[in-house]
Structure formats: C-alpha cells, structure tokens
Amino acid sequence: MAEPKTHSPVALVVAVFSRHPEAFAWGRSQLESLHGPIALASVEFPFSQTDYYERSMGADLRKQLLVFHALIAPDRLPDIKLRTNALEREIAAQSQWPEARPLNLDPGLLTLGKFQLATVKDQAHRIYLRDGIFAEVTLRYEAGAFVPWPWTYADYRQPLVLDFLQAARDWYYRRIREPATISPPPPTSSE
C-alpha cells in the first residue's frame, strides 16, 4: 500500500486585474505585505477576452500575473483565496471608484506539472477544497509546454500568458533545487 507524502512546496501566482492603476498598485502592495517579494511579474496586458466583468469592474481592464519568491505549501490555497476575496471587499468599501468591484485578485499555484486556480464557483471539473473554495487545473504541462483544457479561460490560452508561465515554471524548477524551506503561514491574530 502506498503511503501519503507531504507535497513539495509550490509557487504562488496571483492574477491582478483592474482598470485603475491606483487599485492595481494597492492590490500589489497588499499582496507583497502578505506574501513577501515578487520574483516575476508579467507585463500588464488587456483583459478583453470576455465582457463578463464589465458590469461590476468597468471596461478597459488590464491584467498582470505575479509570482512570489517564497514557495508555499499547497494546502494554503483556500486561506489565500479567502484573504484575496477579503482584500477585494476592503478596496471596494473605500468607495473611491465608480465600479462595485475595482480590483480582482485570483490566486493560483504553479508546479512542474500544472497551473491551477482557486475559485468560489463550482463546476464539473473543479474539486472542492474547503471553506467554499474550489480548485481547477487550468493548464497542464505536456511535451515541454503548458496546454489548455476545454474549460481553460481565454486569457490563459494567450501566447503571452503561456510564455510567462513557462518562464515561471523554469524559475520554479531552479528554485526547488535550492536548499529552501516552505514559507510559513502568516501569524493568526491570537499569536
């Protein structure tokens, strides 16, 4: 019988999108205060593959992917998604922007074999983790490249994103070969 093993540390990737540069900067600053320095950042690119977010976020959205230097335990994903949702509510409550949702933060995990995203929406291809959070394998690594699934969002199919995630995978490969430890979870308020 096979015995369960602890999973290797993974790379935290957060997609940030907004149409407001100030909201973008606020989100990035909040993420860095929670997760430490950013190792890699994609170029900002137009998020125009769908109009799904236009009603709540406005038009002319820009998106950027951030990879954090500290590797984490993969079981932290639900906590991270709950925290990014809280940050979205916090910035919306500031009422500085005309939209109900001035900022969207989508955390995910990158390993050598896949890129996955956290979500609060259930679908047939998503696995429930806990506390209302699901995970979806958005891309798989096959024959030397990230490959989309039928359900992969259009923005994650773009060559710019696939190239960035390939560079992030290369960075992650080098990183896991270094003597390193998993980043501990942030302290709770009772500590």
C-alpha positions as CSV (number, residue, x, y, z in Angstrom):
1,M,0.0,0.0,0.0
2,A,1.3,3.4,-0.9
3,E,1.8,5.9,2.0
4,P,0.8,9.5,1.8
5,K,3.6,12.0,1.5
6,T,3.9,15.7,2.1
7,H,3.6,17.7,-1.1
8,S,6.6,19.7,-2.3
9,P,6.4,23.5,-1.9
10,V,4.7,25.3,-4.8
11,A,4.9,28.7,-6.4
12,L,2.1,31.2,-5.6
13,V,0.8,33.1,-8.6
14,V,-1.8,35.8,-8.3
15,A,-3.5,37.4,-11.2
16,V,-4.4,41.0,-10.6
17,F,-6.8,42.9,-12.8
18,S,-8.4,46.3,-12.8
19,R,-8.9,49.4,-14.9
20,H,-7.5,51.7,-12.3
21,P,-3.7,52.0,-11.8
22,E,-4.2,53.0,-8.2
23,A,-6.2,49.9,-7.4
24,F,-3.6,47.8,-9.2
25,A,-0.8,49.3,-7.1
26,W,-2.9,48.9,-3.9
27,G,-3.5,45.2,-4.6
28,R,0.1,44.5,-5.4
29,S,1.2,46.3,-2.2
30,Q,-1.2,44.3,-0.1
31,L,-0.1,41.0,-1.7
32,E,3.5,41.8,-1.1
33,S,2.8,42.6,2.6
34,L,1.2,39.2,2.9
35,H,3.4,37.0,0.7
36,G,6.7,38.8,0.5
37,P,8.7,39.9,-2.5
38,I,7.6,39.2,-6.1
39,A,10.0,37.1,-8.1
40,L,8.4,37.5,-11.5
41,A,5.8,39.8,-12.9
42,S,4.2,39.6,-16.4
43,V,3.7,42.6,-18.5
44,E,0.3,44.2,-18.0
45,F,-2.0,43.1,-20.8
46,P,-5.5,43.9,-21.9
47,F,-8.1,41.7,-20.4
48,S,-10.5,41.8,-23.3
49,Q,-11.4,38.1,-23.9
50,T,-14.8,38.4,-22.2
51,D,-17.2,41.1,-21.1
52,Y,-18.2,39.0,-18.1
53,Y,-16.6,41.5,-15.6
54,E,-17.6,44.7,-17.4
55,R,-20.8,45.3,-15.4
56,S,-19.0,45.1,-12.0
57,M,-15.5,46.3,-13.0
58,G,-15.9,48.6,-16.0
59,A,-14.3,48.4,-19.4
60,D,-10.7,48.6,-20.5
61,L,-9.4,46.1,-17.8
62,R,-5.7,45.3,-17.5
63,K,-4.3,42.1,-16.1
64,Q,-0.9,41.1,-14.7
65,L,0.4,37.8,-13.2
66,L,2.6,37.9,-10.2
67,V,4.8,35.1,-8.9
68,F,6.0,35.3,-5.3
69,H,9.5,34.4,-4.3
70,A,8.5,32.4,-1.2
71,L,7.3,28.9,-2.0
72,I,4.3,27.7,-0.1
73,A,2.5,24.5,1.0
74,P,-0.3,23.9,-1.5
75,D,-2.8,23.4,1.3
76,R,-2.6,27.2,1.9
77,L,-4.6,27.9,-1.3
78,P,-8.0,28.1,0.4
79,D,-6.7,30.6,3.0
80,I,-5.1,32.7,0.3
81,K,-8.3,32.8,-1.8
82,L,-10.3,33.8,1.2
83,R,-7.8,36.6,2.0
84,T,-7.8,37.9,-1.6
85,N,-11.6,38.0,-1.5
86,A,-11.4,40.0,1.7
87,L,-8.9,42.4,0.1
88,E,-11.3,42.9,-2.8
89,R,-14.1,43.7,-0.4
90,E,-11.8,46.1,1.5
91,I,-10.9,48.1,-1.5
92,A,-14.5,48.2,-2.7
93,A,-15.6,49.5,0.7
94,Q,-13.2,52.5,0.2
95,S,-15.7,53.8,-2.4
96,Q,-13.0,55.6,-4.4
97,W,-14.0,54.2,-7.7
98,P,-17.3,54.2,-9.6
99,E,-17.4,50.4,-10.0
100,A,-18.7,47.9,-7.4
101,R,-15.5,45.8,-7.9
102,P,-12.5,48.0,-8.7
103,L,-10.0,45.1,-8.2
104,N,-9.9,41.3,-8.9
105,L,-7.3,39.1,-7.3
106,D,-7.2,35.4,-8.5
107,P,-4.6,33.2,-6.7
108,G,-3.3,30.0,-8.1
109,L,-0.5,27.5,-7.7
110,L,2.2,26.5,-10.2
111,T,4.0,23.2,-10.1
112,L,6.1,21.4,-12.7
113,G,3.1,19.6,-14.0
114,K,0.3,22.1,-13.8
115,F,-1.1,25.5,-13.1
116,Q,-4.3,25.7,-11.0
117,L,-6.6,28.5,-9.9
118,A,-8.7,28.9,-6.8
119,T,-12.4,29.8,-7.2
120,V,-15.6,30.1,-5.3
121,K,-17.6,28.8,-8.2
122,D,-18.3,25.0,-8.6
123,Q,-18.3,23.3,-11.9
124,A,-18.0,19.7,-13.0
125,H,-14.2,19.9,-13.5
126,R,-13.5,21.6,-10.1
127,I,-12.6,20.0,-6.9
128,Y,-13.9,21.3,-3.5
129,L,-11.1,22.1,-1.1
130,R,-12.7,23.6,2.0
131,D,-14.5,26.7,3.3
132,G,-16.3,27.3,0.0
133,I,-13.1,27.2,-2.1
134,F,-12.6,25.0,-5.2
135,A,-9.5,24.4,-7.3
136,E,-9.3,24.0,-11.1
137,V,-6.4,22.7,-13.0
138,T,-6.3,25.4,-15.6
139,L,-3.3,24.3,-17.6
140,R,-1.3,21.0,-17.7
141,Y,2.3,20.7,-18.7
142,E,2.8,18.3,-21.5
143,A,5.6,17.7,-24.1
144,G,7.5,20.8,-22.8
145,A,4.7,23.3,-22.8
146,F,1.6,24.4,-20.9
147,V,-1.5,23.1,-22.6
148,P,-5.1,24.3,-22.1
149,W,-8.1,22.2,-21.3
150,P,-11.5,22.7,-22.9
151,W,-12.5,24.8,-19.8
152,T,-9.4,27.0,-19.7
153,Y,-10.3,30.7,-19.7
154,A,-9.4,32.5,-23.0
155,D,-6.9,34.8,-21.3
156,Y,-4.9,31.8,-20.1
157,R,-4.7,30.5,-23.6
158,Q,-2.8,33.5,-24.9
159,P,0.8,33.1,-26.0
160,L,1.9,35.9,-23.8
161,V,0.4,34.2,-20.7
162,L,1.7,30.7,-21.7
163,D,5.2,32.1,-22.3
164,F,5.1,33.9,-18.9
165,L,4.0,30.7,-17.1
166,Q,6.7,28.8,-18.9
167,A,9.3,31.3,-17.6
168,A,7.7,31.0,-14.2
169,R,8.0,27.2,-14.4
170,D,11.6,27.5,-15.3
171,W,12.2,29.8,-12.4
172,Y,10.3,27.4,-10.1
173,Y,12.4,24.4,-11.3
174,R,15.6,26.3,-10.4
175,R,14.0,27.4,-7.1
176,I,13.0,23.9,-5.9
177,R,16.6,22.7,-6.5
178,E,17.9,25.3,-4.0
179,P,18.0,24.4,-0.3
180,A,14.9,26.2,0.8
181,T,12.0,25.9,3.2
182,I,8.3,26.4,2.7
183,S,7.1,29.9,3.7
184,P,5.2,29.6,6.9
185,P,1.6,30.8,7.1
186,P,1.1,34.3,8.4
187,P,0.5,34.5,12.2
188,T,-3.0,34.4,13.4
189,S,-4.4,37.2,15.5
190,S,-4.2,35.1,18.6
191,E,-0.3,34.9,18.3
